[in-house]
Amino acid sequence: MSRSAAPAPDLLEAAARRLIAAADSGKPTPPVRDILGSDDIDAAYAVQNRVVDARIAGGARIVGAKIGLTAPVVQRQFGVKLPDFGVLFDDSTFVHAEEVPHQRFIQPRAEGEIALVLGHDLDRPRPTAADVLRAVDFVLPAIEVVDSRIHDWDLTITDTIADNGSLGAIFLGTTPYSLRGLDLTRIGMTLEQDGEAVSFGAGHACLGSPVAAAVWLARELASRGRQLRTGDIVMTGALGPMVPIGGPTSLRLRLDGLGEVDAVLTGVQT
């Protein structure tokens, strides 16, 4: 992590305005690393905070957090070696099989994930795996539609962090599963697009385990003066390669022992 002199506040604000304008217009922007550099993670999170504050000012509500760049195959896709995180919002969170216009996204891709829902706060400065396991109320299958405001997905770690971890939307299953006795590392994943299997993976691809990913997130948040709260959704990261979405489509995630969840992107603008 870079600890060099941070960009001036006006430059951080300029980067945030660029990403906000791209989201509002639906037109991608050039990378913001020309402002932030390619490795100043602290500056990138400072921009993310500004982007999040703008969403909240517009009426959005924070409902959890997402971890990105956890699977080695996804890290190789973007040439990065570190995970990152972003914020989940209520207006980007959808239920199984809910129809969402694909036009709300700029250049979407899909991932199969495991979501954890917390029954207790994670408020320790350095949470352990035991703390995370005690805090999880239930587990859900989840599809994340990742979406970059950066033109042509031309990303470094600072670009995707500043862009709120490239959040697009999440689709959650409706049957909760207990984590007790469940080995998430062994959960197999198949993601289907329009009935065809297009991505495969397993729980161990996610930083070794989705629980380990959640531990990383809780510690990273704590190091930045934040924490996960009761009821928060934690999207633990991709279990396999991301799948491009070119237009209206139907996605189905199958997780061994954790059921299914569908995401439907329609051609109907609302």
SULRA-V629622 format. One record per pair of residues at least 24 apart in sequence whose ideal C-beta (glycine too) atoms are under 7 Angstrom apart, sorted by the first residue. I is the first residue (numbers start at 1). J is the second residue. If there is no record, write none. Layout:
I	J
I	J
This chain:
1	41
1	42
2	39
2	40
2	41
4	40
6	40
6	42
6	43
7	35
7	36
7	43
11	35
12	43
12	46
12	47
12	50
13	50
15	47
15	162
16	47
16	50
16	51
19	51
19	149
19	162
19	163
20	51
20	54
22	149
23	149
26	106
28	106
28	107
28	149
28	150
28	151
29	149
29	150
29	151
30	151
31	150
31	154
31	159
32	159
32	162
33	156
33	158
33	159
36	158
36	162
37	158
38	156
38	158
39	157
39	158
40	158
41	157
41	158
41	161
43	158
44	158
44	161
44	162
45	161
45	224
47	162
48	86
48	161
48	162
48	164
51	164
52	87
52	164
55	89
60	89
60	90
60	91
61	89
61	90
62	87
62	88
62	89
63	88
63	89
63	90
63	93
63	232
63	233
64	88
64	232
64	233
64	234
65	217
65	221
65	228
65	232
65	234
66	144
66	165
66	167
66	235
67	213
67	217
67	235
67	236
67	237
68	160
68	165
68	166
68	237
70	206
70	207
70	213
70	237
70	238
71	201
71	205
71	206
71	237
71	238
71	239
71	240
72	205
73	240
73	241
74	238
74	241
74	242
77	242
78	155
80	157
82	157
83	207
83	216
83	237
84	157
84	160
84	161
84	165
85	165
85	217
85	220
86	164
86	165
86	167
87	164
88	167
88	170
88	233
88	235
92	167
92	169
92	170
93	170
93	172
94	169
94	170
94	171
95	172
95	174
96	171
96	172
96	173
96	174
96	261
96	262
97	262
97	264
98	171
98	264
99	264
99	266
100	169
100	264
100	265
100	266
101	266
101	268
101	269
101	270
102	245
102	247
102	248
102	265
102	266
102	267
103	269
105	145
105	147
105	168
106	147
106	149
107	147
107	148
107	153
108	145
108	146
108	147
108	168
108	245
109	146
109	242
109	243
109	244
109	245
110	143
110	145
110	191
110	242
110	243
110	245
110	251
111	144
111	146
111	238
111	242
112	143
112	189
112	191
112	199
112	201
112	239
112	240
112	253
113	142
113	144
113	235
113	236
113	237
113	238
113	239
114	139
114	141
114	142
114	184
114	187
114	203
114	210
114	236
114	255
115	139
115	140
115	142
115	172
115	233
115	234
115	235
115	236
116	210
116	214
116	234
116	236
117	233
118	228
118	230
118	231
118	232
118	234
119	230
120	230
121	227
121	229
121	230
122	218
122	227
122	228
123	227
125	222
126	219
126	222
127	215
127	218
127	219
127	222
129	211
129	215
132	211
132	214
132	215
132	218
133	179
133	211
136	179
138	176
138	177
138	178
139	177
139	179
139	182
139	258
140	172
140	173
140	176
141	173
141	253
141	255
141	258
141	259
141	260
141	261
142	170
142	171
142	172
142	173
142	235
142	261
143	170
143	171
143	251
143	253
143	261
143	263
144	170
144	235
145	169
145	263
146	242
170	235
171	261
171	263
172	261
173	259
173	260
173	261
175	259
177	258
184	209
184	210
184	211
185	209
187	255
187	256
187	257
187	258
188	256
189	239
189	240
189	253
189	255
190	254
191	240
191	243
191	251
191	253
192	251
192	252
193	243
193	249
193	251
194	249
194	250
198	243
199	240
199	241
199	243
200	240
201	239
201	240
202	239
203	239
205	239
205	240
206	236
206	237
206	238
206	239
207	237
210	236
213	237
